[in-house]
Amino acid sequence: MKIRPKARPLDWLRYRLFARSRPAARVKADAQKALAVFKAERLGDFLLAQPAIQRLVELHGAPNTTLIVSRACRKLADRFFPEVGKIEVALDFSWGGWNWIEARRQADALGRNCFETAVCLTHHRKPALWSAWTAIRAKRKIGIVQHPWTHPGVVSEEHRHFDQSQSYPRHVSPTGDVCLELEAHALVLNACGAGPVAACDLRPRLKRGDPRLTAGRPALGIAPRGSARLKSPPDELVGAVCRQLAASAEFDVWLIGERAQCDALGRLRAHLAGIANIGEVRVCSQWDLGQLETGLARCTALVSADTFTAHLATAMDLPLAVLATGAQPGVFGPWRNSGRQRWFTHEMDCSGCGWRCTRPRALCVERIDAGMVAAFLKGALTGG
């Protein structure tokens, strides 16, 4: 597996600059705990790490553990680990990511705590996160190095900031049951004494809820917008999947997204209007986490971009088709809890571009076979 590093110009300089943003000498640690777990990323990344974090919390105890998370994941962290203390860090800094003042303030805030062990479950560390990790005061630091996205200019320096390190796994599971992130979590847990554990034991699993929620007319949930433009399948592909499914089943459609995606969801709703056998098309874009889980539990099946909703639906073991790019083959997916989930990607010779697409459109998503997707989901919608 080869993935192009995700780096902006002069990122190597930001890494080296922020690695020196240590807590000021005047900042004294006023709290000492046994464990810091560093998982500062986005919602889907945090959900994938939830079982690994749970094992670490059980090993050391919630009162002795601190979670270092991004602001975007704070509510999710509070949901899963309400009794664990939290510290928030930034995913990026202002001034185009160069704000040294913000880096120093963050380092000083982190420096008010001291830990016996710091475990890093954030395997790809952008400059702001690298700054946070190097500022953590701990007697022992454990984590993963040589992530395929890591800037080549700092790979050689990574080892200096870990007392124990493992190289990021490179071999993708041939069955698609686990992704490389889960393999990396297992390596870290085994290195810090929270094992022995295999990657398949670290797949997130959440209860679907009351099965009576799905009674009545089948509902197809669609989460078509990812966190980046390249992740979002075109409306034409989603429409083709719905059209083929509607040839053999009657169902409603729930369009799932964030508030900022209302306009895009409205355009897709108009695109689906008039397809025979599709009933109500509802836009659901103002849900919190609890409402999202309840909404997914009401869906008979789901079509999703590679986004948090897809990971959440997999954790709930819903019938799910993920329309994914080939930008990071094997890293965050595919993974599954059963044969009810499948990832679809059109293979291209540019697979592994690391989100630096060289084409006008993401053809690895656009050319996914709608017939294969519909055939996979047909049984869930028809009850066959």
C-alpha positions as a printed NumPy array, in Angstrom:
array([[  0.   ,   0.   ,   0.   ],
       [  1.358,   3.413,  -0.978],
       [ -0.353,   6.675,  -0.053],
       [  0.864,  10.103,  -1.029],
       [  1.782,  12.222,   2.044],
       [ -0.773,  14.898,   2.915],
       [  1.286,  18.025,   3.385],
       [  1.11 ,  21.705,   2.499],
       [  4.139,  23.73 ,   1.396],
       [  6.533,  24.402,   4.301],
       [  4.673,  21.956,   6.551],
       [  8.05 ,  20.446,   7.439],
       [  9.017,  23.827,   8.899],
       [  5.788,  24.074,  10.916],
       [  6.371,  20.615,  12.351],
       [  9.86 ,  21.548,  13.518],
       [  8.782,  24.956,  14.788],
       [  5.808,  23.678,  16.791],
       [  7.781,  20.744,  18.18 ],
       [  9.645,  23.414,  20.154],
       [  6.482,  24.975,  21.619],
       [  7.049,  23.364,  25.012],
       [  5.381,  24.651,  28.199],
       [  7.157,  27.712,  29.572],
       [  9.516,  27.108,  32.513],
       [  7.222,  29.148,  34.768],
       [  4.325,  26.722,  34.146],
       [  4.249,  24.186,  36.948],
       [  2.193,  21.012,  36.859],
       [ -0.65 ,  21.246,  39.367],
       [ -2.133,  17.818,  38.576],
       [ -0.576,  14.406,  38.121],
       [ -2.371,  11.368,  36.759],
       [ -1.427,   7.92 ,  35.601],
       [ -2.516,   8.172,  31.966],
       [ -3.122,  10.643,  29.162],
       [ -4.853,   9.356,  26.024],
       [ -4.256,  11.623,  23.037],
       [ -7.017,  11.309,  20.432],
       [ -7.556,  14.718,  18.885],
       [ -9.194,  14.228,  15.484],
       [-12.662,  14.277,  13.964],
       [-15.829,  12.413,  14.906],
       [-15.356,   9.308,  12.779],
       [-11.727,   8.953,  13.904],
       [-12.742,   9.199,  17.559],
       [-15.509,   6.628,  17.147],
       [-13.017,   4.174,  15.616],
       [-10.797,   4.619,  18.677],
       [-13.581,   4.312,  21.274],
       [-13.028,   0.595,  22.094],
       [ -9.263,   1.149,  22.425],
       [ -9.803,   4.125,  24.738],
       [-12.296,   2.062,  26.748],
       [ -9.67 ,  -0.622,  27.39 ],
       [ -7.152,   1.969,  28.555],
       [ -9.696,   3.6  ,  30.881],
       [-10.627,   0.218,  32.363],
       [ -6.943,  -0.584,  32.91 ],
       [ -6.049,   2.657,  34.71 ],
       [ -9.438,   3.808,  36.04 ],
       [-11.445,   6.861,  34.992],
       [-10.203,   9.096,  37.874],
       [ -6.583,   8.443,  36.842],
       [ -7.125,   9.082,  33.135],
       [ -7.257,  12.263,  31.066],
       [ -8.528,  12.381,  27.481],
       [ -6.913,  14.953,  25.193],
       [ -9.4  ,  15.576,  22.385],
       [-10.272,  18.111,  19.718],
       [-13.109,  20.556,  20.276],
       [-15.028,  18.801,  17.492],
       [-15.025,  15.538,  19.468],
       [-15.701,  16.894,  22.948],
       [-19.42 ,  16.003,  23.017],
       [-18.739,  12.531,  21.672],
       [-16.015,  12.03 ,  24.282],
       [-18.392,  13.17 ,  27.032],
       [-21.014,  10.729,  25.747],
       [-18.71 ,   7.684,  25.906],
       [-16.505,   8.68 ,  28.855],
       [-18.493,  11.004,  31.155],
       [-16.307,  10.325,  34.224],
       [-12.961,  10.919,  32.492],
       [-11.347,  14.361,  32.599],
       [-10.78 ,  16.099,  29.276],
       [ -8.433,  18.66 ,  27.769],
       [ -9.304,  20.275,  24.44 ],
       [ -6.704,  21.067,  21.789],
       [ -6.95 ,  22.746,  18.393],
       [ -6.866,  20.842,  15.116],
       [ -5.219,  23.839,  13.474],
       [ -4.082,  27.371,  14.284],
       [ -5.042,  30.705,  12.731],
       [ -2.823,  32.72 ,  10.369],
       [ -2.941,  29.827,   7.934],
       [ -1.735,  27.464,  10.643],
       [  1.315,  29.546,  11.623],
       [  0.077,  31.23 ,  14.832],
       [  2.972,  30.568,  17.208],
       [  1.2  ,  32.463,  20.019],
       [ -1.706,  29.996,  19.966],
       [  0.775,  27.117,  19.966],
       [  2.509,  28.489,  23.069],
       [ -0.761,  29.077,  24.912],
       [ -1.861,  25.526,  24.133],
       [  1.496,  24.169,  25.297],
       [  1.221,  26.078,  28.587],
       [ -2.304,  24.701,  29.17 ],
       [ -1.096,  21.158,  28.574],
       [  1.92 ,  21.726,  30.788],
       [ -0.277,  22.178,  33.861],
       [ -0.705,  18.398,  33.921],
       [  1.871,  15.661,  34.344],
       [  1.384,  11.976,  33.54 ],
       [  3.113,   8.692,  34.136],
       [  2.22 ,   7.517,  30.629],
       [  0.91 ,   9.262,  27.525],
       [ -0.608,   7.069,  24.822],
       [ -1.076,   8.562,  21.356],
       [ -3.961,   7.126,  19.338],
       [ -3.751,   9.963,  16.82 ],
       [ -1.485,   8.302,  14.289],
       [ -1.405,  11.096,  11.701],
       [ -0.421,  14.277,  13.513],
       [ -0.814,  17.542,  11.639],
       [  1.44 ,  20.419,  12.795],
       [ -1.022,  21.72 ,  15.427],
       [ -1.5  ,  18.22 ,  16.85 ],
       [  2.238,  17.59 ,  16.721],
       [  2.632,  20.738,  18.782],
       [  0.146,  19.421,  21.359],
       [  1.751,  15.986,  21.56 ],
       [  5.271,  17.326,  22.105],
       [  3.982,  19.65 ,  24.858],
       [  2.525,  16.837,  26.976],
       [  4.573,  16.165,  30.114],
       [  4.862,  12.4  ,  30.638],
       [  7.529,  10.021,  31.878],
       [  6.723,   7.575,  29.082],
       [  5.222,   8.265,  25.655],
       [  3.879,   5.48 ,  23.449],
       [  2.515,   5.678,  19.914],
       [  2.737,   5.018,  16.198],
       [  5.264,   6.499,  13.769],
       [  5.644,   6.496,   9.976],
       [  1.977,   7.012,   9.098],
       [  1.713,   7.054,   5.278],
       [  0.411,  10.642,   5.429],
       [  3.345,  11.913,   7.499],
       [  5.453,  14.636,   5.902],
       [  8.743,  13.065,   4.73 ],
       [ 10.68 ,  15.942,   6.286],
       [  9.716,  14.967,   9.852],
       [  9.628,  11.164,   9.718],
       [ 13.179,  11.021,  11.013],
       [ 12.268,  13.233,  14.   ],
       [  9.208,  11.292,  15.134],
       [ 11.137,   8.721,  17.137],
       [ 12.637,  11.434,  19.344],
       [  9.21 ,  12.182,  20.813],
       [  8.313,   8.597,  21.746],
       [  9.826,   6.287,  24.323],
       [  8.099,   3.318,  22.677],
       [  6.937,   3.368,  19.083],
       [  5.539,   1.024,  16.467],
       [  5.497,   1.574,  12.705],
       [  2.105,   2.126,  11.126],
       [  0.81 ,  -1.131,   9.575],
       [  0.948,  -1.408,   5.805],
       [ -0.936,  -4.595,   4.935],
       [ -4.676,  -4.162,   4.398],
       [ -6.976,  -6.952,   5.601],
       [ -8.045,  -9.03 ,   2.563],
       [-11.464,  -9.657,   4.143],
       [-12.274,  -5.98 ,   4.765],
       [-13.199,  -6.718,   8.388],
       [-10.732,  -4.243,   9.896],
       [ -8.96 ,  -1.133,   8.638],
       [ -5.383,  -0.036,   9.274],
       [ -6.426,   2.414,  11.999],
       [ -7.791,  -0.483,  14.049],
       [ -4.594,  -2.464,  13.405],
       [ -2.583,   0.52 ,  14.65 ],
       [ -4.737,   0.847,  17.79 ],
       [ -4.047,  -2.827,  18.559],
       [ -0.289,  -2.296,  18.181],
       [ -0.381,   0.599,  20.655],
       [ -2.488,  -1.262,  23.236],
       [ -0.214,  -4.286,  23.113],
       [  2.83 ,  -2.044,  23.536],
       [  1.471,  -0.323,  26.644],
       [  0.244,  -3.408,  28.465],
       [ -3.461,  -3.173,  27.639],
       [ -3.374,  -6.375,  25.572],
       [ -3.093,  -8.906,  24.221],
       [ -5.709,  -7.634,  21.797],
       [ -6.38 ,  -8.093,  18.083],
       [ -7.693,  -5.436,  15.731],
       [-10.973,  -7.336,  15.242],
       [-11.612,  -6.958,  18.992],
       [-11.447,  -3.168,  18.668],
       [-14.308,  -2.664,  16.225],
       [-16.877,  -0.211,  17.646],
       [-20.197,  -1.835,  18.49 ],
       [-23.314,   0.107,  19.486],
       [-26.855,  -1.083,  20.11 ],
       [-29.254,  -0.374,  17.286],
       [-32.213,   0.238,  19.581],
       [-35.81 ,  -0.896,  19.533],
       [-36.476,  -3.001,  16.384],
       [-40.029,  -1.666,  16.35 ],
       [-38.599,   1.64 ,  15.114],
       [-38.272,   0.134,  11.623],
       [-41.896,  -1.077,  11.479],
       [-43.963,   0.161,   8.553],
       [-42.769,   1.45 ,   5.193],
       [-39.03 ,   0.824,   4.582],
       [-36.777,   3.875,   4.763],
       [-33.506,   4.331,   2.902],
       [-31.142,   6.665,   4.733],
       [-28.722,   8.629,   2.562],
       [-25.755,  10.551,   3.99 ],
       [-24.249,  11.909,   0.764],
       [-21.878,  14.618,   1.986],
       [-18.466,  13.957,   3.467],
       [-16.14 ,  16.317,   5.324],
       [-14.371,  17.138,   2.036],
       [-15.731,  17.756,  -1.465],
       [-13.891,  14.762,  -2.908],
       [-15.622,  12.44 ,  -0.43 ],
       [-19.109,  13.347,  -1.653],
       [-20.594,  11.116,  -4.378],
       [-22.381,  13.001,  -7.179],
       [-26.162,  13.314,  -7.039],
       [-26.361,  11.378, -10.324],
       [-24.776,   8.297,  -8.706],
       [-27.037,   8.465,  -5.652],
       [-30.041,   8.931,  -7.929],
       [-29.046,   5.921, -10.053],
       [-28.811,   3.735,  -6.926],
       [-32.258,   4.886,  -5.755],
       [-33.783,   4.388,  -9.192],
       [-32.568,   0.781,  -9.387],
       [-33.735,   0.044,  -5.845],
       [-37.137,   1.594,  -6.581],
       [-37.602,  -0.865,  -9.444],
       [-38.081,  -3.647,  -6.89 ],
       [-39.184,  -1.935,  -3.652],
       [-41.23 ,   0.965,  -2.325],
       [-39.536,   3.095,   0.318],
       [-39.15 ,   6.553,   1.822],
       [-35.842,   8.438,   1.748],
       [-34.185,  10.259,   4.616],
       [-31.399,  12.639,   3.572],
       [-28.961,  12.954,   6.484],
       [-26.381,  15.694,   6.914],
       [-25.247,  18.729,   8.861],
       [-26.903,  22.144,   9.002],
       [-24.298,  23.603,   6.654],
       [-25.279,  20.98 ,   4.053],
       [-28.952,  21.983,   3.822],
       [-28.63 ,  23.478,   0.325],
       [-26.803,  20.428,  -1.05 ],
       [-29.366,  18.099,   0.51 ],
       [-32.156,  20.211,  -0.974],
       [-30.647,  19.819,  -4.456],
       [-30.436,  16.056,  -3.998],
       [-34.038,  15.999,  -2.8  ],
       [-35.099,  17.724,  -6.019],
       [-33.02 ,  15.233,  -8.016],
       [-34.854,  12.29 ,  -6.385],
       [-38.31 ,  13.813,  -6.827],
       [-40.477,  11.942,  -9.257],
       [-38.76 ,   8.568,  -9.067],
       [-41.506,   5.944,  -9.03 ],
       [-41.986,   3.962,  -5.792],
       [-40.125,   6.533,  -3.697],
       [-42.489,   8.015,  -1.15 ],
       [-41.622,  10.87 ,   1.158],
       [-38.142,  12.398,   0.791],
       [-37.244,  14.034,   4.094],
       [-34.233,  16.267,   4.807],
       [-32.785,  15.684,   8.288],
       [-29.985,  18.171,   8.884],
       [-30.372,  19.503,  12.416],
       [-29.743,  16.449,  14.572],
       [-27.5  ,  16.08 ,  17.575],
       [-25.717,  12.77 ,  18.213],
       [-28.61 ,  11.151,  20.079],
       [-31.106,  12.13 ,  17.401],
       [-28.756,  10.854,  14.692],
       [-28.553,   7.447,  16.373],
       [-32.344,   7.301,  16.706],
       [-32.764,   8.334,  13.081],
       [-30.328,   5.703,  11.833],
       [-32.101,   3.059,  13.904],
       [-35.281,   3.878,  11.968],
       [-33.562,   3.293,   8.607],
       [-33.985,  -0.058,   6.896],
       [-30.722,   0.482,   4.997],
       [-28.229,   3.268,   4.435],
       [-26.127,   4.701,   1.601],
       [-23.333,   6.958,   2.813],
       [-20.205,   8.773,   1.833],
       [-17.078,   7.97 ,   3.851],
       [-18.058,  10.037,   6.862],
       [-18.943,   9.812,  10.555],
       [-22.45 ,   8.601,   9.727],
       [-20.993,   5.584,   7.903],
       [-18.816,   4.635,  10.877],
       [-21.739,   5.101,  13.278],
       [-24.029,   2.941,  11.106],
       [-21.357,   0.225,  10.954],
       [-21.014,   0.303,  14.737],
       [-24.798,  -0.182,  14.913],
       [-24.537,  -3.093,  12.408],
       [-26.963,  -1.503,   9.926],
       [-27.227,  -2.605,   6.277],
       [-24.837,  -0.073,   4.756],
       [-23.211,   0.73 ,   1.43 ],
       [-20.325,   3.204,   1.681],
       [-19.434,   5.099,  -1.51 ],
       [-15.761,   5.788,  -0.877],
       [-12.816,   7.287,  -2.722],
       [ -9.508,   5.542,  -3.298],
       [ -7.56 ,   8.363,  -1.634],
       [ -6.586,   6.318,   1.434],
       [ -7.086,   2.648,   0.611],
       [ -7.436,   0.619,   3.779],
       [ -6.665,   3.394,   6.281],
       [-10.094,   4.316,   7.723],
       [-12.007,   1.715,   5.728],
       [-13.222,  -0.68 ,   4.719],
       [-14.171,  -2.2  ,   8.042],
       [-17.333,  -3.989,   9.051],
       [-19.103,  -5.717,  11.906],
       [-20.908,  -8.182,   9.637],
       [-21.731,  -8.934,   6.019],
       [-24.408,  -6.232,   6.227],
       [-21.789,  -3.555,   5.455],
       [-19.754,  -3.106,   2.267],
       [-17.505,  -0.356,   0.888],
       [-17.595,   0.447,  -2.824],
       [-14.785,   2.155,  -4.751],
       [-13.942,   2.25 ,  -8.438],
       [-10.333,   1.144,  -8.751],
       [ -8.057,   3.685, -10.446],
       [ -4.349,   3.786, -11.219],
       [ -4.101,   6.915,  -9.025],
       [ -5.338,   5.098,  -5.91 ],
       [ -3.604,   6.375,  -2.772],
       [ -3.496,  10.04 ,  -3.824],
       [ -3.946,  11.154,  -0.202],
       [ -6.741,  13.608,  -1.164],
       [ -4.48 ,  15.372,  -3.687],
       [ -6.609,  14.433,  -6.679],
       [ -5.013,  15.15 , -10.061],
       [ -8.296,  14.935, -11.967],
       [-11.138,  17.474, -12.346],
       [-13.495,  15.109, -10.489],
       [-13.043,  12.141,  -8.16 ],
       [-13.648,   9.411, -10.745],
       [-12.992,   6.702,  -8.147],
       [-16.364,   7.682,  -6.625],
       [-18.179,   8.925,  -9.709],
       [-17.673,   5.637, -11.596],
       [-18.891,   3.313,  -8.826],
       [-21.325,   0.772, -10.305],
       [-24.792,   1.821,  -9.097],
       [-26.138,  -1.608, -10.001],
       [-23.734,  -3.353,  -7.629],
       [-24.688,  -0.993,  -4.794],
       [-28.412,  -1.491,  -5.412],
       [-28.029,  -5.278,  -5.621],
       [-26.258,  -5.291,  -2.256],
       [-28.988,  -3.253,  -0.504],
       [-31.976,  -4.798,  -2.292],
       [-32.412,  -7.627,   0.196],
       [-32.555,  -5.25 ,   3.169],
       [-35.267,  -3.077,   1.579],
       [-37.376,  -5.947,   0.237],
       [-36.97 ,  -8.193,   3.269],
       [-35.355, -10.861,   1.101]])
